[in-house]
């Protein structure tokens, strides 16, 4: 059997491929309603991820980005 790919794996791959991810992208692409929890776990593992808060007229949301070495 192969390795099970988790939502955390998918989010990390997304960050490494595209550089950023938002909660809406995580929900639409990976069916993840808890992106902040995944980001928290990735940070605990040592990944350098920044949080940038964005504001619109109707909502606030986070844009997470990974620091590339």
LINMO-V306157 format. One record per residue. PHI is phi in radians with two decimals (999 if undefined). PSI is psi in degrees with one decimal (NA if undefined). NEAR is the number of other ideal C-beta (glycine too) atoms within 10 Angstrom. Layout:
BEGIN
phi=PHI psi=PSI near=NEAR
phi=PHI psi=PSI near=NEAR
END
This chain:
BEGIN
phi=999 psi=147.0 near=3
phi=-1.49 psi=172.2 near=4
phi=-1.20 psi=138.9 near=6
phi=-1.35 psi=128.4 near=6
phi=-1.58 psi=119.3 near=9
phi=-1.62 psi=169.0 near=12
phi=-1.08 psi=-35.4 near=16
phi=-1.08 psi=-42.6 near=16
phi=-1.06 psi=-42.3 near=13
phi=-1.16 psi=-41.1 near=17
phi=-1.16 psi=-43.2 near=24
phi=-1.09 psi=-43.5 near=20
phi=-1.07 psi=-41.1 near=12
phi=-1.07 psi=-46.6 near=18
phi=-1.07 psi=-43.0 near=20
phi=-1.20 psi=-30.7 near=11
phi=-1.45 psi=-46.6 near=9
phi=-1.85 psi=-16.8 near=11
phi=1.63 psi=-31.8 near=12
phi=-2.45 psi=162.5 near=14
phi=-2.67 psi=145.6 near=26
phi=-2.03 psi=162.9 near=14
phi=-1.01 psi=-36.6 near=17
phi=-1.13 psi=-43.1 near=11
phi=-1.08 psi=-43.7 near=17
phi=-1.09 psi=-39.3 near=22
phi=-1.19 psi=-47.2 near=13
phi=-1.19 psi=-42.0 near=10
phi=-1.56 psi=-32.8 near=12
phi=-2.19 psi=7.4 near=19
phi=0.96 psi=37.9 near=9
phi=-1.86 psi=118.6 near=19
phi=-1.68 psi=-1.9 near=11
phi=-2.21 psi=53.6 near=13
phi=-1.03 psi=-40.1 near=21
phi=-1.07 psi=-35.2 near=14
phi=-1.19 psi=-39.2 near=12
phi=-1.14 psi=-44.5 near=22
phi=-1.07 psi=-41.8 near=24
phi=-0.99 psi=-46.7 near=12
phi=-1.12 psi=-41.2 near=15
phi=-1.11 psi=-39.6 near=18
phi=-1.12 psi=-40.4 near=14
phi=-1.06 psi=-31.4 near=8
phi=-1.38 psi=-4.4 near=9
phi=1.82 psi=1.7 near=6
phi=-1.28 psi=135.7 near=14
phi=-1.54 psi=96.8 near=11
phi=-2.12 psi=130.0 near=18
phi=-1.77 psi=151.3 near=13
phi=-2.01 psi=127.1 near=11
phi=-2.16 psi=118.5 near=10
phi=-1.46 psi=133.1 near=8
phi=-1.98 psi=147.6 near=10
phi=-2.16 psi=138.4 near=8
phi=-2.12 psi=-179.7 near=7
phi=-1.13 psi=-26.4 near=4
phi=-1.98 psi=-12.7 near=5
phi=-2.78 psi=167.9 near=8
phi=-2.11 psi=143.7 near=8
phi=-2.65 psi=161.0 near=13
phi=-1.69 psi=144.9 near=15
phi=-2.05 psi=117.8 near=14
phi=-1.70 psi=137.7 near=24
phi=-2.34 psi=148.3 near=15
phi=-1.80 psi=139.8 near=21
phi=-1.45 psi=126.0 near=10
phi=-1.62 psi=139.5 near=8
phi=-1.63 psi=NA near=4
END
